[in-house]
Every structure is written in C-alpha cells, then in structure tokens.
Amino acid sequence: MSFTPTNEDTAKILQLLKESRSPVSAEHNASIQQQLETYNKMQDFNCYLAYILCNLKQETEEIRSVAGLLLKNNIQTFYPQLTESLKYLEQNLLQNLLDPSKNIRQTTSNCIATITRTGTFTAWFQHEINLPQCLCQLLDSGDANGIDGALNTIVKICEDSFSELDMEMYGRPVTFLVPKLVQFLGHSDETARRHSLHALVQLMQSYTICEEGGGIFNAILTHLDALLQGIFKLANEQNLEIRKDVCRAFVCLLETYHRLKPFIKDVITYMMAQTQAEDEALALEACEFWSSIAEMEVAVADIKPYIPQLLPILLKGMIYSEFDRSVLGGDDDDCGIADKEDAIHPHLINKAAKSRVHAQHRDDDDDDDDAEVSEWNLRKCSASSLDVFSSMYGDPLLETLLPMIQERMSESQPWEVRESAVLALGAIAEGCYSGMRPHLNQLVPYLITLLNREPKPLVRSITCWTLSRYSRWVVTQSPDPKQYFEPLLQALMVRVLDNNKNVQEAACSAFATLEEEARTDLIPYLKPIVECLVQAFDKYQAKNLFILYDAVVTLADSVQRRLNQPELIQLLMPPLIKKWMALKDDDRALFPLLACLTSVAQAVGPGFQPYAEGIFSRCVGLIANHYQMRMAAQQNPALETPDREFVVCALDMLSGLADALEGGLEMFVANSNLLNMVGETMKDEGPDVRQSSFAFVGDLAKTCMNHLKPILPHYMPLLVANLNPAPVSVCNNAAWAIGEIAVKIHSEIEPWVAPIVARLVAIINQNVNRNLLENTGITLGRLGLVCPDLVAPHLGEFVQPWCFNLRNIRNDIEKEHAFQGLCVMIRKNPAGAFGAFAYVCDAISSWGNPKKELKDEFAQILQGFRQHIGDQWPAYYNQFPPILKNHLAEVYGLSG
C-alpha cells in the first residue's frame, strides 16, 4: 500500500487527538469515542497514527504518544485488517527507534513488540524486514538513541516472543542476540546495562517453558563464561533493578550448576547479603535463590557450611513488615464488619466446588493448596525456603535452628519476633518431624496455652497454623485424648469463634486439618463441634464463610454416617438452609454452599430426606436456567454467557442426593424434567460439566434404573463418544457410568458393547491416569460378566494390563463384579488368558479372603490352567515369587 498523508486529514486527526487530552464532559468524551470509531473504519487511519508518531516531530510529545498508544491498541485489536498498511507501519516504526525522545522511543517499542507478538516475526519477514538483525544493527550503530530504542524492543520481544527467537525459519536469532546482549552488559550507559541484563534474564527464565537443551538454553550455555563475568561486574550496581535481575540470573543459572560451582561461594555470600537488603522487593528476589538451591542434591556440600549464617537471615525475613501488618489489619475485633467485595477471592468461592471424579477406593492425599491466596512476599518466601531446607537437610538443622527459635520466643521479644518464631516451628514441622518429636510433649501444650492467652491476633493466627502442622502427632501420640487432643480441639473451637477475622480464618483451616487427621476420633465430640460450627455461621462474614463450609465438608467426610443423628441434623441443617434460601440463583456463593450440602447429604444419608425435595427442585432449575441463558447469549452477544460452574455444582449436589437417598430419589426424578436436562449436560462443551454429568448418570443407574432405561438410546452414544483419555476425568466417569449401567441392564447393553470394548481396550493398554485404568478394567470386567460372548474373544488384548491395574484396588462389590467377569471370560476363552497366566495368578492373590462363590471360581481356573500346562507345570510354577506361591498354596491348594 502506498500511503501519502493529506494535510486536511492530518489536521482533523491531530485536532481529535488534542481534544481527547482535554475532556470537557461525559458527552464530549462520548463524541470523541464515536469519532475514533468512525476513523477506525478508514483504511489508512493507522498509517496516519504512525505518521504522526514517527514523522511529525514538531508536534508535542504528548500528542505523538497518544497517536502511538492508539496505534498499539489498534494493532492488537484489528491486526487481521492491517494487511495493506503493515509494511508502512513497520518501516516507519523501525526508523522511529532513533527518535531523540525517550518517551517516543518507548511508545514505538511497544508498537513493534505488539506487531511481533500478534503477527509473529512473519509479519516482518514477509516484507523482507529481518527484525532481529535490524535491532542488532541499531545496537552496532553507536547511536545512543538507537541503542536505547533497540534494547527496549529486544526486552519486550524476549518477554513476549522468546520461543520464536529459537525458530529455524527465522534463522534462530537467539544465536546472535545472546552474545550481543552479553557484550552490552559492560556498556557505559546504566540503562543499556539494565535492559541487556533484563532481556537475558527473560531468556533464562524461559527454560521452564522451552525444552531444556533447546536453542535458547544452548545459546546461554555457549556464552556462559562471558555472561557470568558480566553478571559479576553488575552485582554491586547501585541500581536496584539491576541487582534484582542479578539475583534472578543466579537463580536461573542454578540450572547449570556445574558451571556455576567454581563461583558458588561468592554467589552464596552475595545472595545472603541481598536477602538482607533494605528494599524488600530486592530481598525477595534474592530469597528465591534459597528454596531453589536447597532442593539440589548436587549443592548440599557447598551450601552446608553457610547454613548457620543463613538460618538467622531467613528467620529475620519471616518477621512481618510494616506493610504486611497494615494490609492484614490491627488488633481490632473486626468480626462484625462486612467484608469488602474485592476481598473475596474467586479461589475461595471455587475451592470447595470441585467436580466429582469417581475414584477407585484409594486414600490418596488431596494435594490442593489451601493456603490463602495473597501476594507473595519476603515473609512467605523465607518461610518456604526454611521449609525446603528442613525437608532436604532434616533433623541436623535443629542443632543450630532450635536455639535461635527458642531465643525468639522469649516473652521479652517484640510480638512480631515471637510470631515469626512460631511460624518457623510450623515451617519445619514436616522436614524435621523426627527431630521435633522429643520436644512436642512440651511444645504442643505451650502452643495451646499461647493460643488461649495471646492478645495479639496475628500471633493467635500463626499459632493455629503451626498447631495444625503437628496435628497428626496430637492425634496419634497418646491413648488418652485428654492429654493433647481434647485441649487442642477445645482451643481451636474457641478460636473458630474469635472476634478477629484473621484468627477465625486460621482457626477454621487448622480445625479442618485436625478433622482430617482425627476422623472417627471426632465422634465422641460431635455435638460440641457441630454447635461450634453452627455458632460460626451466625458470626462469620462472607470471606470466612467459605472456609467454614470447608470445615463442615471435612467433618462430614471424616465421620460419615455418624453424622446421621437427629439432634446433629437439627443443629446443622437450619443455618445451611438459611444460607441456601438467602442466595439468589446467580450468586457464585452457591458453589461452596452446594459443595457443603453435597458432603452433608452423603454423610447423613436418609436423614437428609426432609430437605431433599426443595434442594432437588432448585438444582434442576439451576440447570434449566443455565441452558436457557446460554441459548439467549448465543442469540444476543450483548448478553453475558452464564458460568458453567452452576451446572457442575448442581449436578454434584444431585449425585450427593442419589448417594444419600438411594431409592428415595426416584419419586423426584419421576416428577421432573431432569433426565432431559441431564442429556443436555452430557453434550456440553465444558469438560467439567460432562465430568459431573457422567458421575450423576452412574449414580442414577444405581438408584433409578427404571427411569433411566427408556432414555439409554440417547445417553449411551454420548457415553461411548467420551471414552477418550483426554480429558481424563470425563473419560473416567463415562467408563464408570457404563459399568454401573451394565450390571443393571445385563445383556440389554449388547447394542453398544462392541464400540465400548474397542475404546476401553485401547485405553487400558496406554500409560494413562491410574484411576482411569482401574475404572476401565472394572467396566471391562462387568461387561464380560453380562455379555461374555462379545467380550471374551478380546480377552488376550487386555488381560495382562487388566490384572496389573486391578490387583491393588480395594475389595468391594465393583472389584467383585470385575473378577466374576474375568472368570466367565476365561471359561469362554482360556487361550486368551494363557499368555498372561502369571498376571492372572497375581491378581487372584490380591483377594485376601474372597467370598466362597468367587473363591471356588478362582480355584477352578487355577486348577484348569495347571492341568492344561501338564508336565511343564512345576517349572512354570517355580518362576512365581515365593509370596505368591505361598498364598496360592495356602488358599487354593496349588503347589508345584
């Protein structure tokens, strides 16, 4: 496109830009916006903006910058429409990096980086402009303005487009860019040094995104000696931004520890000094070094001599700064003050609202991070580093660390110092657990006393957390609960009802942790626990309510049916129903409340019946409303698209009702449009919706098969279509639901068996999620039980991974069905199992004491194989591990 600006259009656009900088009224602003939208429809409007930015040097810097800002936004928004004008923009922007104004160069760099980020380097190469080489030419030009403009641009490209710097199609610019940046670390201009280092740090930080060993990594490695030399020269610069990047660089260079090792003593000394810097942002960057190096076994010998010097530095960093204290609030009793809306982080809303995945009976730990979502700071980084050091170095740390902590816990110390000492005790709870155990019979009572008497809310808060870190010891240490467990339980319940919101939050989280550890040990205390939680419902503001819901969920999951006592239900349900009734259908606070009600329903079982109908009806309504709103939003883009989480939580609640009421759900299903709604959820584009939907279908199969059967011709193809390991949770629940349907309708599932088996056999032979493999195996076994003629011919295709994956699951009805199916299939097709007979024996041995019918089946199969092998049996049998041989001999009389 050939662009020639006219004086008339230039004047009009300049006038518009000037008027936009001096707003008069809302009407005037609206008029300006309307004119801009009109100009945006002009083919060459962006060329005019570039012309003003790059060529009208007589205009004020402010007006040129406004033109540049508009241009950047238009590039980002309308890039596909810029084809005709792009070459003009690129040529002028590149020249403008030489502009005498730093502000204009910065704006120009932003425009160039936006073109690159949006259109990749191809946007330049198609116009025969090799952008990386052009920038390097500017660096070599000796022009101070050009060098600054080029480095500004390179920094932004390294931040946003680093992967393209390693692409062959662009000539791997990183290979010549890295040495050029390393060279500029020694430049006489501080800004040039700062930009060069920052760009290199951006490239080094990309290691975690790019494949290790890629071009960026190799380019850094090739020039590492010169890079290290340049970084060391910059280490003591006065400029804080440079020192922050020096610290970031040393963290990144730990990836090449063998090259850093000759200098590691100097690096450690430097990083200890920077961790104590007065500027907290600099200290934080330096502190990141410690948690990284602490995890490196290769660095253990090098870091060990410095631990006595480092530990007090980390302890000092764990003290609340003045800024931290101002953010967290003072010593006020603030529980009566409503939370600001922006204080309620979405993490808290969604924390408990997790879609159900049908797991195969394993008590795996939940690795979800329940820590409060807030800004990462020096205190948290220091505590995290101490945690990592304790895990890596263990109990030997205590010889140095415990006297320091004890000194800081003295009553003569300021409360901030005492608080940091309690934090340190919590940080080392896991890594130094063995070494701490001899001290816990004194430490735990001390902390409980501190929790009861401490006037400072932040000390009470951290004491709650630290006690929660030792809750497993409290639960298991003494057979007499009065010694440790009851005092801790009572102290936490008091603090759950504290008048300070920070303490409430910490106490409620700690209480949930104690519940997880204690589980059925809570049963004798259920009434006071429920009474405490019910009081909290009246006391808590919105933010802490979400943590309270989590404590109720944990209680329900821990004690299960022991919660099904009329007295407890009459205490617990009214506040939950009150919240339920108070929330509107579009309130996201429904998510954690529904999750809480789901767990309570599953725990109390039949005792939930009085509350079931209203909750059932509203959940069906939530699903129906969602799809009506979604359809309306599709027809009218101005309408907001509804959040799928409402459907997910409603489906999970319905699954909870199905578990709780068993056959009691039938009358609700019969009198509703639920099954048609579920059909919609099974087709939803959101995997989280389908995941919950398939879990509910499996629950319906167990409890409402008469109502489900007529609609199976619509459901089954959807279930089969989702037997794809990506996403795992959807596939897992679809496989489980099919298995539940199979054992209810038996041979009536035959029309769908062939495609189901084909997909399940493919899955079980892959290296995918363990839970998915187990559910896949169970469903194959169940299908083999009800349709052996269709499944048994495929036995040889899956029997070995089937046995391997099902041997470790808990003995229950699902495993029983699966192994019954295996036996039927082996009788139908013994040759299919012959090649994996050792795996079959191993899987059979996983049953400690099966029911008589199943045990007899196993015995027949084992003896049948023995007879089939004949004279070769002793040699074959002697290959089995001794434990397996002993079990088969003792239980089934099988010997060599």
PyMOL commands that set and color helices and strands:
alter all, ss='L'
color gray80, all
select helices_A, chain A and resi 7-20+26-40+45-55+61-82+86-96+102-119+122-125+131-140+144-160+162-166+168-170+174-184+190-208+215-222+224-234+240-275+280-294+297-317+322-328+341-343+346-351+378-393+395-408+415-427+433-453+457-469+471-477+485-496+501-539+542-563+566-582+590-635+645-670+674-682+687-703+705-721+728-764+770-786+788-806+813-828+830-834+837-845+852-877+882-892
alter helices_A, ss='H'
color red, helices_A
deselect
rebuild
show_as cartoon
